[in-house]
Amino acid sequence: MTYEQKSIITFDHDVNFEFNMVTAQTRYYDQQTQKLTISGHLRQPVDQLLIGEKQGKRLAVTVNPKTLTFSTVIEAKANAKTAVPIQINAGGRTLVDGGLQFYVDTSLPELNLFNESTLARLDDGTYQVKTNQEAYQLSG
């Protein structure tokens, strides 16, 4: 998927087309119901936004015509990978045909290595990552 295709849609909560880690503390995940809310906005009006699928059929999502915002809820089992197909159609063409990958792990500490706001490089060259655990040793 090209950058131009990806730039048509922007997701809330730092959700992106590549890799999305969901923990017990993730704001857009309801651990009780095992439901994930996907929301965001489009940069232009479209004919159809499809997010997720049920019984092999993609599901249409309502887009607010004034603000171009959208929101939908999908099932995402705890401690599993969830793939969510996304398709955007406009003017008789498919503008985006891709998907989101969510890795739901509600037992590990919250640790996001892909977000600059949680990652800091120290003077000695090591990295410090914010987490919801008091101390968590990570090596690699």
Buried (B, 14 or more C-beta within 10 A) or exposed (E): EEEEBBEBBEBBBEBEBEEBBBBBEBEBBEBEEBEBBBBBBBEEEBEBBBBBBEEEEBBEBEBEEEEBBBBBBBEBEEEEEBEBBBBBBBEEEEBBEBBBBBBBBBEEBBBBEEEEEBEEEEEEEEEEBEBEEEEEEEEE
